Amino acid sequence: MELQLNRNIDAIQWNRLLLQDLDGHILQSWEWGQFKERFGWKAEYLTWDNDQGHPLAAALILKRSLLSRFSILYCPRGPILDWSNEALVTSVLSELQSYTLSKGAVFLKIDPDVALGSGQVDRKDEIRDPVEEQVISQLQHLGWKPSEEQIQFRNSMYLDLLRSEDELLGGMKQKTRYNIRLAKRRGVIIRQGSYEDLDLLYRMYAETSLRDNFTIRDQTYYQDAWGSFMQSGMAQPFIAEVEGEPVAGIILFHYGRRAIYMYGMSHEFHREK
């Protein structure tokens, strides 16, 4: 398949393409690339167009220099394309390999937003997707290797928000429904957060990282990650309170048809509620 690599695209064109044509992930958004540039990465926005100039695939590539001679490339939740189109997949993956060589990078890491299957892994309800298994075969055939270092979460849970609240609750386990209603009876209320809550959210996030033993970045990074997307209308915190005291929070990021729960945090107290 003949494709033309295009590097000349602006923010409006990029987000329109991802939102209207390719159903892209927020980690491939123009805003995410600009955010990462403020923390040592260089963002490049690429499309692969057909003979009529219509983009068939896109990729936000982040580049980070190592020492003075080397660099690494990362494509978070990309590239974005129709993964059922084998010819297109092969062409774009081959183009990415050539692009990596042209940049003199040590490697390019991709983690496309592609579902290998549904259900719980290694359980009876797991359903493997033959299209995605074909993608794995193509990656292996072209010389791509699985990474031992996982950056984005491997598994995701999806909730159809077009369903009513009763339908959503009806799809949950009885114990989950009970706990949700119990929290309300015990006085837990949820409010929308604002920019003024970012210090509070970071303190809870830092406490959570110590309690659950995971590493986080400094406050400046999250102030920017959360605050800039809130100002763009692409993120919204929600804070749980008991008797006016914040006890937990989440930050939802919104892009296209999806709202993504990317960050969660809580205090140690009132966890029984």
LUMGUDO-472940 format. One line per 2 residues: number of its first residue (from 1); their letters; for each residue y, x, z negated of N, C-alpha, C. Coordinates in steps of 0.2 Angstrom, whole numbers. Each point is the difference from the previous one (the first is absolute). Layout:
<rs>
NUM) a) Y,X,Z,Y,X,Z,Y,X,Z ~ ...
</rs>
This chain:
<rs>
1) me) -6,4,0,6,-4,0,6,4,0 ~ 5,-1,5,6,4,0,5,-3,-4
3) lq) 3,4,-5,5,-2,-4,6,5,0 ~ 6,-3,-1,6,4,0,2,1,-8
5) ln) 1,6,-2,2,1,-7,8,-1,0 ~ 2,-4,-5,7,-1,0,3,1,-7
7) rn) 5,4,-1,3,2,-6,7,-3,-1 ~ 2,-3,5,7,-3,0,0,-7,-2
9) id) 1,-2,-7,0,-6,-2,4,-1,-6 ~ 4,-5,-1,4,-1,-6,-3,-4,-5
11) ai) 3,-1,-6,-3,-4,-6,-1,-7,2 ~ 5,-3,3,-1,-7,2,-6,-1,5
13) qw) -1,4,5,-5,0,5,-7,1,-4 ~ 0,5,-4,-6,2,-4,-3,-6,-4
15) nr) 4,-2,-4,-2,-6,-5,-2,-6,4 ~ 4,-2,5,-2,-5,4,-6,0,4
17) ll) -2,6,2,-6,2,3,-6,-1,-5 ~ 1,3,-6,-5,-1,-5,-1,-7,-3
19) lq) 5,-4,0,0,-6,-3,-2,-5,5 ~ 2,0,6,-2,-5,5,-6,1,4
21) dl) -1,6,2,-5,2,4,-7,3,-3 ~ 1,4,-5,-5,5,-2,-2,-2,-7
23) dg) 3,-4,-4,-2,-2,-7,-1,6,-4 ~ 6,4,0,-1,7,-4,1,-1,-7
25) hi) -2,5,-3,0,1,-8,7,3,-2 ~ 2,-2,-6,7,2,-2,0,8,-1
27) lq) -6,3,-1,0,8,0,1,3,7 ~ 1,-4,5,1,2,7,7,-3,2
29) sw) 4,-3,-5,7,-3,2,5,6,1 ~ 5,-2,3,6,5,1,2,2,-7
31) ew) 1,-4,-5,3,1,-6,-5,5,-4 ~ -6,-1,1,-5,5,-4,1,7,2
33) gq) 1,1,7,1,7,3,7,2,-3 ~ 5,-4,0,6,3,-3,0,1,-7
35) fk) -3,-4,-4,-1,2,-7,-4,7,-1 ~ -5,1,4,-4,6,-1,4,6,2
37) er) 5,-1,5,4,6,2,4,2,-6 ~ 2,-4,-5,4,2,-5,-4,4,-5
39) fg) -7,1,1,-4,3,-5,-4,5,4 ~ 3,4,5,-3,6,3,-4,-1,6
41) wk) -1,-6,2,-4,-1,7,5,-1,5 ~ -2,1,6,3,-2,6,-3,-5,4
43) ae) 3,-6,2,-3,-6,3,1,0,7 ~ -5,-1,4,0,-1,7,-3,-7,2
45) yl) 3,-4,4,-3,-6,2,-2,0,7 ~ -6,-1,1,-3,1,7,-3,-7,3
47) tw) 1,-1,6,-4,-6,3,-3,3,6 ~ -6,-4,2,-3,2,6,0,-7,5
49) dn) 3,1,5,2,-5,5,-4,0,6 ~ -1,-7,3,-4,0,6,5,1,6
51) dq) -2,-1,6,4,1,6,6,-4,0 ~ 0,-6,-3,6,-4,0,5,1,-6
53) gh) -2,5,-3,4,2,-6,-1,-4,-6 ~ -5,-4,-1,-1,-4,-6,-5,4,-5
55) pl) 3,1,-6,-4,4,-5,-7,-3,-1 ~ -5,4,0,-7,-3,-2,-2,3,-7
57) aa) 3,5,-2,-2,3,-6,6,4,-3 ~ 0,1,-7,6,3,-3,-3,4,-6
59) al) 4,5,-2,-1,4,-6,6,3,-3 ~ 1,-1,-6,5,4,-4,-4,6,-2
61) il) 2,6,2,-3,6,-2,5,4,-5 ~ -3,2,-6,4,3,-5,-2,8,0
63) kr) 5,4,1,-1,7,0,3,4,-6 ~ -4,4,-3,2,4,-6,-1,7,2
65) sl) 5,5,-1,-1,7,1,-3,3,-6 ~ -4,5,1,-3,4,-5,2,7,1
67) ls) 3,3,-5,2,7,1,5,0,6 ~ 0,5,4,4,0,6,-3,-1,7
69) rf) -7,0,0,-3,0,6,-5,-6,1 ~ -2,-3,-5,-5,-5,0,3,-7,-1
71) si) -3,-5,2,2,-7,-2,-7,-5,0 ~ 1,-5,-3,-5,-5,0,3,-7,3
73) ly) -4,-4,2,2,-6,3,-4,-6,-3 ~ 4,-6,-1,-4,-5,-4,3,-7,4
75) cp) -5,-4,1,2,-7,3,-3,-5,-5 ~ 4,-2,-4,-2,-5,-5,-1,-7,3
77) rg) -6,-3,-1,-2,-6,2,1,-1,8 ~ -1,5,3,1,0,7,-5,5,3
79) pi) 0,0,7,4,-3,5,-1,-7,0 ~ 4,-4,4,0,-7,0,-2,-2,7
81) ld) -5,-3,2,-3,-2,6,-5,-5,0 ~ -2,-3,5,-6,-4,1,-7,4,-1
83) ws) -3,0,-6,-5,5,-1,-7,-3,4 ~ 0,-6,2,-5,-3,4,0,3,7
85) ne) 5,3,3,1,2,6,-2,7,1 ~ -6,2,1,-3,6,0,3,6,4
87) al) 2,-2,6,4,4,4,7,2,-3 ~ 3,-5,-2,7,2,-4,-1,4,-6
89) vt) -5,-1,-4,-1,4,-6,-2,7,2 ~ -4,1,5,-2,7,2,6,3,3
91) sv) 5,-3,4,6,3,3,4,2,-6 ~ 2,-5,-5,5,2,-5,-3,5,-5
93) ls) -6,0,-1,-3,5,-5,1,7,4 ~ -2,0,6,1,7,4,7,2,0
95) el) 4,-5,1,7,2,1,3,3,-7 ~ -3,-3,-6,2,2,-6,-2,8,-1
97) qs) -6,1,2,-3,7,0,5,5,3 ~ 2,-2,6,4,4,4,7,1,-3
99) yt) 3,-6,-3,6,1,-3,0,4,-6 ~ -6,0,-4,-1,5,-6,0,7,2
101) ls) -3,2,6,0,6,2,7,3,3 ~ 3,-5,3,7,2,2,5,1,-6
103) kg) -1,-3,-6,4,1,-5,-2,7,-4 ~ -6,3,2,-3,5,-4,-2,-1,-7
105) av) -2,-7,-1,-1,-2,-7,-7,2,-2 ~ -1,1,-7,-7,2,-2,-5,-6,1
107) fl) 3,-6,-1,-5,-6,1,5,-6,0 ~ -3,-5,3,3,-7,0,-5,-5,-4
109) ki) 3,-3,-5,-4,-5,-4,2,-7,2 ~ -5,-4,2,2,-7,1,-4,-4,-5
111) dp) 2,-6,-2,-4,-5,-3,2,-7,2 ~ -2,-2,6,2,-6,3,-2,-6,-4
113) dv) 4,-5,1,-1,-7,-4,-6,-3,4 ~ -6,2,0,-6,-3,3,-5,-1,-5
115) al) -2,-6,0,-6,-2,-5,-7,1,3 ~ -3,4,-4,-7,1,2,-5,-6,-1
117) gs) 2,-4,-5,-4,-6,-1,4,-4,-5 ~ -4,-5,-3,3,-4,-5,-5,-1,-6
119) gq) 2,-3,-5,-5,-1,-6,1,6,-4 ~ -5,1,-5,0,6,-5,-5,5,3
121) vd) 3,6,0,-4,6,3,-7,0,-4 ~ -5,1,4,-7,1,-2,-3,-6,-4
123) rk) 3,-6,1,-2,-6,-3,-3,-5,5 ~ -3,-5,-2,-3,-5,5,5,-3,5
125) de) 6,-1,-3,5,-4,4,4,5,5 ~ -2,6,0,3,5,5,-1,-2,7
127) ir) 5,-1,4,-1,-1,7,3,6,4 ~ -4,4,4,3,5,4,3,-3,6
129) dp) 5,3,2,4,-2,7,-3,5,5 ~ -3,-3,6,-2,5,5,5,3,4
131) ve) 6,-3,0,6,3,4,2,6,-4 ~ 0,0,-7,3,5,-3,-6,6,-1
133) eq) -6,-2,0,-5,5,1,0,4,6 ~ 2,-4,5,1,4,7,6,5,-1
135) vi) 6,-2,-3,5,4,-1,-2,7,-4 ~ -4,-1,-5,-3,6,-3,-4,4,4
137) sq) -4,-3,5,-3,4,5,4,4,4 ~ 6,-3,3,4,3,4,4,6,-3
139) lq) 2,-1,-7,3,5,-4,-5,6,0 ~ -6,-1,-2,-5,6,0,-1,3,6
141) hl) 0,-4,6,-1,3,6,5,4,3 ~ 6,-1,-2,6,3,2,2,6,-5
143) gw) -4,1,-5,0,6,-5,4,-1,-6 ~ 2,-7,-1,4,-1,-7,-5,0,-5
145) kp) 2,2,-6,-5,1,-6,3,-4,-6 ~ -4,-3,-4,2,-4,-6,3,5,-5
147) se) 5,-2,-3,4,4,-5,-3,-2,-7 ~ -1,5,-4,-2,-1,-7,6,-2,-4
149) eq) 6,1,2,6,-1,-4,3,-7,2 ~ -1,-5,-4,2,-7,2,7,-1,-3
151) iq) 5,-2,5,7,-1,-2,1,-8,-1 ~ -1,-4,5,0,-7,-1,-6,-3,-3
153) fr) 0,-5,-3,-6,-3,-3,-5,-2,6 ~ -6,1,-1,-5,-1,5,-1,-8,0
155) ns) 0,-4,-5,-2,-7,0,6,-4,-1 ~ 1,-6,3,5,-4,-1,-3,-7,-1
157) my) 4,-4,-4,-2,-7,-1,6,-4,3 ~ -2,-5,4,5,-5,3,0,-7,-3
159) ld) 6,-3,0,0,-6,-3,5,-4,5 ~ -3,-6,3,3,-4,5,6,-4,-4
161) ll) 6,2,1,5,-4,-4,2,-6,4 ~ -3,-2,5,1,-6,4,-3,-6,-4
163) rs) -5,2,-4,-4,-5,-4,4,-2,-6 ~ -1,-6,-3,3,-3,-6,-2,4,-6
165) ed) 4,-1,-5,-1,3,-7,-7,-2,-2 ~ -1,-7,0,-7,-2,-2,-6,3,4
167) el) 1,1,7,-5,3,4,-1,7,-2 ~ 5,4,-2,0,7,-2,-4,0,-6
169) lg) 2,-4,-5,-3,0,-7,-8,-2,1 ~ -1,-5,5,-7,-2,0,-5,5,3
171) gm) 3,5,4,-4,5,3,-1,6,-5 ~ 3,0,-6,-1,5,-5,-6,-2,-5
173) kq) -2,5,-3,-5,-1,-5,3,-4,-6 ~ -5,-4,-4,3,-4,-5,3,4,-5
175) kt) -2,6,-2,3,4,-5,7,2,2 ~ 1,2,6,6,2,3,5,-6,-1
177) ry) -2,-6,2,5,-6,0,1,-1,-8 ~ -4,1,-4,1,-1,-7,5,5,-3
179) ni) -1,6,2,5,5,-2,7,-1,2 ~ 1,-2,6,6,-2,3,4,-5,-4
181) rl) -4,-6,-1,3,-5,-4,1,2,-7 ~ -4,4,-3,0,2,-7,7,4,-1
183) ak) 1,4,5,6,4,-1,7,-4,0 ~ -1,-6,4,6,-4,0,1,-4,-7
185) rr) -6,-2,-2,0,-3,-7,2,4,-5 ~ -1,7,0,2,5,-5,7,2,1
187) gv) 4,-3,5,7,2,0,2,5,5 ~ -5,2,5,2,5,5,4,-3,5
189) ii) 6,2,2,3,-2,5,2,5,5 ~ 1,-2,7,1,5,5,7,-1,3
191) rq) 4,6,0,6,-1,4,1,5,5 ~ 4,-1,5,2,5,5,4,6,-3
193) gs) -2,6,2,3,5,-2,6,2,5 ~ 5,4,-3,5,2,4,1,8,0
195) ye) 5,2,4,1,8,0,1,2,-7 ~ 3,-4,-5,2,3,-7,-7,1,-4
197) dl) -6,-3,3,-6,1,-4,-4,6,2 ~ 3,4,5,-4,6,2,-2,5,-5
199) dl) 5,1,-5,-2,5,-5,-5,-3,-4 ~ 0,-6,-2,-5,-3,-4,-7,0,4
201) ly) 0,-1,6,-6,0,4,-3,7,0 ~ 4,5,1,-3,7,0,-2,2,-7
203) rm) 3,-2,-5,-3,1,-7,-7,-3,-1 ~ -1,-6,2,-6,-3,0,-5,3,5
205) ya) 2,2,6,-4,3,4,-3,7,-3 ~ 5,4,-3,-2,6,-3,-5,-1,-5
207) et) 1,-5,-4,-4,-1,-6,-7,-2,3 ~ 0,-4,5,-7,-2,3,-3,6,3
209) sl) 3,5,3,-3,6,3,-4,4,-5 ~ 4,0,-6,-3,4,-6,-7,-4,-3
211) rd) 1,-6,0,-5,-4,-3,-6,0,5 ~ 1,-1,6,-6,0,5,-1,6,4
213) nf) 3,6,-2,-1,7,2,0,0,8 ~ 6,-1,2,2,1,7,7,4,0
215) ti) 1,3,6,6,4,0,5,-4,4 ~ 6,1,-2,6,-3,3,5,5,2
217) rd) 5,-2,4,6,4,1,6,-1,-5 ~ 5,4,1,6,-1,-4,4,-6,1
219) qt) 4,-2,-4,3,-6,0,5,-1,6 ~ 3,6,3,4,-1,6,-4,-3,6
221) yy) -6,2,0,-4,-2,6,-1,-8,0 ~ -2,-2,-6,-1,-7,0,7,-4,0
223) qd) 5,2,-3,6,-3,0,2,-1,8 ~ -1,5,4,1,-1,7,-5,-4,3
225) aw) -6,1,-1,-5,-4,3,0,-8,-1 ~ 2,-1,-6,0,-7,-2,7,-3,1
227) gs) 5,4,-1,7,-2,0,2,-1,8 ~ -1,4,4,2,0,7,-3,-6,3
229) fm) -7,-1,-1,-3,-6,3,2,-6,-3 ~ 2,0,-6,3,-6,-3,7,-2,4
231) qs) 4,5,1,6,-1,3,-1,-2,7 ~ -5,2,3,-2,-2,7,-3,-7,1
233) gm) -1,-3,-6,-4,-7,0,-7,1,1 ~ -3,6,-1,-7,1,1,-4,1,-6
235) aq) 3,-1,-6,-4,1,-6,3,-4,-5 ~ -5,-3,-5,3,-4,-5,-5,1,-6
237) pf) 3,3,-6,-3,0,-6,-1,-7,-4 ~ -6,0,-3,-1,-6,-5,-2,3,-7
239) ia) 3,-3,-5,-1,3,-7,-2,-6,-4 ~ -6,2,-4,-2,-5,-5,3,1,-6
241) ev) 2,-5,-4,3,1,-6,-4,-5,-6 ~ 0,3,-6,-2,-4,-5,6,-1,-5
243) eg) 3,-5,-2,5,-1,-4,6,4,2 ~ 1,1,6,6,4,3,-1,7,0
245) ep) -6,2,-2,-2,7,1,-4,2,6 ~ 2,4,4,-4,2,6,-7,4,-2
247) va) -5,-3,3,-7,3,-2,-3,3,6 ~ 1,-3,6,-3,3,6,4,-2,6
249) gi) -1,3,6,3,-1,6,-4,2,6 ~ 2,-3,6,-2,3,6,5,0,5
251) il) -1,4,5,5,0,6,-3,-2,6 ~ 2,-5,3,-3,-2,7,5,2,5
253) fh) -4,3,5,4,2,6,-2,-5,6 ~ 5,-2,4,-1,-5,5,2,3,7
255) yg) -5,-1,4,1,2,7,-4,-5,5 ~ 4,-3,4,-4,-5,5,-3,-5,-4
257) rr) -6,-1,1,-4,-6,-2,-3,2,-7 ~ 1,6,-3,-4,2,-6,5,2,-5
259) ai) -2,-2,-6,3,2,-6,-5,5,-4 ~ 2,6,-1,-5,5,-3,2,2,-7
261) ym) -5,-1,-4,0,2,-7,-1,8,0 ~ 5,4,-1,0,7,1,0,4,-7
263) yg) 4,-3,-5,1,3,-6,-1,-5,-6 ~ -3,2,-5,-1,-4,-6,1,4,-6
265) ms) 2,-3,-5,1,4,-7,0,-5,-6 ~ -1,3,-5,0,-5,-6,1,5,-7
267) he) 2,-4,-5,0,3,-7,-7,-1,-3 ~ -1,4,-5,-6,-1,-4,0,-6,-4
269) fh) 6,-2,-3,0,-6,-4,-1,-7,4 ~ -2,-5,-4,-1,-7,3,-5,0,6
271) re) -4,5,0,-5,0,6,-5,-6,-1 ~ -1,-2,-6,-5,-5,-2,3,-7,3
273) k) 6,0,2,3,-7,2,-1,0,8
</rs>
